[in-house]
Amino acid sequence: MKITDIKIEIKNLSLTKPYTIAYKTIDSVENVIVTIIAENQLYGIGASNTSKDVVKEDTQDAFHTLSTADLSFLIGRNIACFYDILKEIHTKFSASVGARAALDIAMYDLFTKYIQVPLVDFLGIHHTSLPTSVTIGIMSLEETIREADNFIKQGFAILKLKLGSNDIFYDIERTQALRRHIKSNVLLRVDANQGWSLADYSVFCNACITHKLDVEFIEQPFLAKKIFENSFDAKYDAFRNVAFDEDIITAEDAYKISSRFGTCIYNIKLMKSGGISPALQIAQIGKTANAPLMWGCNDESIISIAAALHTAFSCPHTKYIDLDGSFDLEKDVVSGGFHLKKGVMSLTNRNGLGVNEL
């Protein structure tokens, strides 16, 4: 079966409410939507929403790349040449993470629809469901408690608290207030989004012990690549409770992290790696390094969230998921993709990504 056409769109998806992280406030998100159309009305759909702060490219950049590129190399190609096509996509668009991610996801969706299996079955299923964390942005103490209560009422049992407010003692105060308020059976993770110094990190870790904050792990406390500077002096085992996010964009990054720090948590995002194929390369390095995997996201369409969930469930060493990026979208371009019940995510049994166009 041959590819006959490719459709490139950009969609502005409003959020039900804005939220703040260490370096910006977000109230709507643009997603690039790619549809690869084949014979007999078969199609695959992909999406991307990259962060300029992380990969030096935003959605507008990716859309410009795709809408001005010569995509004729895909037209007329036999879907059965799946891996050859993927290799060409990642070679031709090596400079655009967003373009690669959207095309890569669309090809995986198309191919697994073609062979009539869910994507996770093609990749090799190891998990059928996992609880996801849900994110509380930077806000006042009162708003933090109110947001937590709302999520807990919905059945979520893992909260991720955004920190990095430029005041480490306020970060500690918010964490302490939240931990006091929620029950002990609710897990708490924190994400400083590169907002801390090594001294801040040390102060926070000591506060966790002193105040019994029971924080499961800390996500990306430092500026990306800061840990590789000679002046960054800390014991390796000090980072075993760190989930490295912006520090792990490529497979090479993952190798460097594990070579220096041994076992630590990898936070893998399709929007950093450039799609499913490179994400699986990072995951394989994590398996070799005995690193537990966390799968994260940006604010994304169900399309790419579903792709990340299929990929996460195909890796035996996936331990954490943080795939709440579509929950606050006012309106998406698709439905389906996964089931969400009391904070636990599972996949549909439909072919490909399992999404439905609206």
N, C-alpha and C positions, 0 to 999 in steps of 0.2 A: 504494500500500500504506500502511495506516494504523498508527500506534502504538496499542497496546491496553493496555499496562501498564508500570509502572516499579517495579523492585525495588531497595531500598536496604539494604545490609548493612555491617557493620564486622567486619573479620577481624584477629585478632592473629596475626602471623606471626613465629615465633621465628627467631633467627639461630643458625647453627651455632656461632658464637663471638662474644663481645662485642668491640667495638672502641671506641677513644677518639679524639676529635678535640679541638680547642683548648678547647671549652667544655662537653663532655659525654661520657659513656660510654653506649653503646647496646647492649642485649642482645636486644631484641625490637621489632617495629614493628607499628603498626596501620595498616591500609589501608581506606579507604572503597571499597566495590565497588558500582558502579551497573550495572544491567542494564535496557536499554530494549527492551521486547518489542513486536514487530509481528505482523501477521497471518501466517499460514502458517508459524508457528514460527520466524520470522526474529527475531534479536535482536542487539543490539550491547552490548558490555561495556566499561566504563571503570573507572578506579581513580585514587585520589589518596592521597598521604601528604605533607602539607605540614609545614613546620618553623615552629614558633611564633617561634623566634629570628630567622627571616628574613622571614616574611610576617604575623607576629602572629596566626597561626591554626594550630592543630594538627588532627589527624585527628578528634578528638572534637568539636571545634567544627564542622568541615565536616559530620560525620555528623548533629549536632544540627540544623544548618541544613537539610539535605536531608530529614531524617525528619520535620521539623515544617513544611516548606514545602508550599504548595499547588501540586502539580505537574499539576493538571488541564489547564493550558494546553497540555500536551504530548499528552494523550490525544485520540485521534481525528485527530491531525495527519497529513497525507500526507508520507511520507518524502521525496518529490520536492521538497518545500518546504524543502530542507536548509539553505540559507543563511539563510532567514528564521527558522527554528527556532534555529539557532546564535546569531543576533543577539539573539533574545529571551532565550536562556539567559544570555548574557553581560551583558545589561542587567538582568535580574531578579536575578541573583546577583553583581552587581558587587562586593559587599562580602565575598564568600567565594571565595577563590582555589581552595580544595579542592573546593567544590561545582561551580564552573565547570569545573575540570579534569576531574573524573570524568564529568560530563554531556557535555562537549565530546568527550572521547575516545570515549565510548559512541556518540555520534551519528556520528562519523566511521567507527567500526567498522560500525555498522548500515547507513549509507548505501553504503559501498563493498562490503559484502556484497550489498546490494540491486542495485547495478549490476554485481556480479560481477567485481570487480577487486581486487588487493591495494591497500592504502591508498597505498603509494608510487607506484604507477602512476597513480592518480588525481591525486596531488599533482605528479607529474612527476619521474621517476627520473633522478638524476645520478650516483649511486654504487651499486655492487652489494656492496661489502664494505669494511670499514675495521678496523684493529686498535684495540682499546679498551685504555685504561689500567686497571690494577687497583690497589686502594688498600691501603696499609699504614698502619694507625692509629698513634697516639702510643703507644710502648712502649719497652722497654729496648733497648740496642744489640744484645744477644744475640738478643732476640725479633725485632728488625727484620731481622737477617741471616737468621734461620731462616724468617721469613715470605717474604722475598724469594726464598730458595732454593726454597721450596715453589711459589711462583707461576711461577718460571722453569722448573721441572720440568714444569709444566702447559703450557708453551709461550708464556706471556705475555712480550712483548718491551718493554712499557711499564709502568713502575712509577710510581705516584703516592704520594709520601711525605707524610703528614700532619705538619705542624710547628705552631708557635704554642704552645710549651710554657711560655711566660713566661721562658724563658732562651735568648736568641738564640745563645749560645755552645754550648749543648747541641744546639740545632737544627742548628748548623753541624757539630758533632761527629758527629751521627747521619747527616747527609747525606754527610759526608766518609767515614765508615766504610762506608756503603752503596756509594758510588761506587767505593771501593777494592776492594770485594768483588765487584761485578758486572762483567761483561764490557762493553767499550766499545760493543758493538752493542745493549745494552739501554738504552733511553731512560729518562731520569729526569725527572719533573716533581715539583714540591713545592706543597703547599697549606697556607698558614698560617692559613686560616679566620679572618681578621680579627685575628690574634693579635699583630701587630707594629706598632711605631711606625715613623715615617719613618726614624728613626735606625737601628732594627733592620734595616729593609729595606736601607739603605745598607751596613751592616756585612755583611749576608748576600751582597749583590751583589759586594762587594769580595772576600769569601772565595771566592766562585765563581770569580773570576778568579785569585786567588792560589793556590788549591788545585786548580785545574782540575777543578771539580766537574761540569762539562758538564751543567748543568741546562737542560732545554729551555725551560721557562717557569715562572713563579711565579703561583700562583692566589691571588687576593684576600688580599694581605698585610695590608691596613688595615681598620679599622672602616668599615662601609658609610657613604657620604656624607662621610667625613672628607676626601677629596681635594678637596671643593668648599669647604672652609673657607679663609678668607683667610690663616690662619696656616700653612696647608699649602703650603710653598714648595718646589717641586721643578721641575726642567726637564721639559717635556712628554715629551721623548724618553726619559726615565728609565723610562717605563711601557710601552714597546713590547714588553717580554717579560712583561707582566702579563696574566693572564686575569681579567677583571672578572666576578665572580660575584654576590655579594650587592649589589653596586653596580648591577647590571642586572636589575631585576625587571619593568619595563614598557618599552614602546616609547619613552616619553618619557625614561626613564633612559638608554637606548641612545643616543638623539639627543644628550643632554647630555654623555655620555662622549666620543662621537666629535667633538662640537663643540669640546671642550676639549683632547682628547689626540690627535685624528686617528686614525690606524690603530692599533688595539689588538685584543686577542682578546676576543670576546664569549663568555661561558659562558652558554648558554641552557638553562633547565630548565623542563619543562612544569609542574612543581610550584611554580615561582615565578610564571610568566606566567599560569597559569590555563588551560592546555590548548594544543592544537595551533594554533588560530586566532591567538591573541595571540603565540605563539612565532614564527609565520611573519611577523608584523608586525615583530618585533624583528629577525628574520633579514633582512628586506628593507632595513631601515635599515643593517644591517651590510654588505649588498651594496653599497649606495650609498656607504658610508664605506670600502669596500675592506677591511673587517675580516674576518679569518679567524674562523670559528665553531667553538666547542667546545660539544658537547652533553653536559650532565651530568645528575645524578639524585640523589635521596635513596635511602634503602632502600625499594625499591618492588617491587610485584608485576611479574611478567613482562608483565602487561597494559599498564601505562604505560611500561615500558622498551621494549616493542615499538613503542608509539606514538611514543616519542621517536626510535627508530631509523628508522622510516619517514620521519619528518619530517626528520631529519638527512640522510638519503640523497636527499631531494628538493631539497636546497639545494646549488648548485654550489660555493659558497665554504665548505662544511663541510670543515674540515681535521683536527679532532680529535674523538674521542668518548671519553667517560668514563662508560660505561653498564654498570657492574658492580653496580648496586644490587640485583639479584635473585640474584646468584651465591651469596650466603651465607645465603639463606633455607632453613630446615630443611624447610619445606613451603610450597608456593604454592597458589593457588586455580585456577591454569591451568597448562598446559604448552605447549610449542611457542613460537610468536612469532618466534623467530630461531634461527639456527644459530651455535654457538660452536666454533671449531676452532683450537687453538693461539693463543688470544688474539685471533683475527680474527672479527668479527661479520658475519653476512650474514642476509638475510631469507628466509623461506620464500616459496613462490610461491602461497600460499593467499589467498583473498579476505579483505578487511578487514585486521585486525591479524594474522591467521594464528595465533590462539591456540586451544587446546583446553581445554574445561572438564574438570576432573578428576572 
